[in-house]
């Protein structure tokens, strides 16, 4: 609960997790557990909310069930408490679900370290100041890292974090330079964008339960979804993993709804943000562009609006593609054969309980 508030308050997607049990002379890699992200928090919440087997109203589960007893015997109090809460499927979820969850001891008392298996960042990769600019760009694009910590080996700590938006901002400041103008004045199709076609875009309809949207993001491993009108093909909004913060920190968003649909959620969040201007970033507002847009115009748009993606549409507003910050960065770099050498040597695989 505290981690969600910290990330939301500072308007960030992730933060390093300090190992409080590490000795004072610990190296940087032992000083941190990893990186906690909204994505990881959402994955953990959704996983906990899914019952291990189907149930019906006529056969309610109780904490004395065999699975609950086994969970308790193994120290898994999370599963035990969620059975007592009676958390159900996305299709039947109402505002009570979120109220029950955020008021539960499970949500309040679970430590960040307890959900370390949900970190997207396992293994823990970091850069040193001596690493090249190309290495950084490749990690943020081809190797799908949203941010990269920079470590101070002498101090044994992380002293900076480089994000995809930071790279886009740097590119926006290159407007006017010869190399940038030569590349940036090209239309998107001339540099191979968009990479994601209409058939590959994962969508959500506005009348679907909001929890289903988050489950779909987890299932498809995407950070956001375009919201489509039922029976249509035009995007009317955008919902991202980051938006779960509003369900966890602003109960006024859902308490009036018997069932919270995506449309209800975006409308309520929009009203909430109108009352809390300059505090939150509204990702439900989406931005579109056309295929004849130039790379420079797109970079300036994303930097100005502080967005992570833009939807490409035709003249009628129908989806034609999707472009993310990673896609743009990937158009700048090429990995030479054998470039990383032993850079990844000693890196451990994802932990067995990782769900991201």
Order of alpha helices (4+ residues) and beta strands (2+ residues): alpha-beta-alpha-beta-alpha-alpha-alpha-alpha-alpha-beta-alpha-beta-beta-alpha-alpha-beta-alpha-beta-beta-alpha-alpha-beta-alpha-beta-beta-alpha
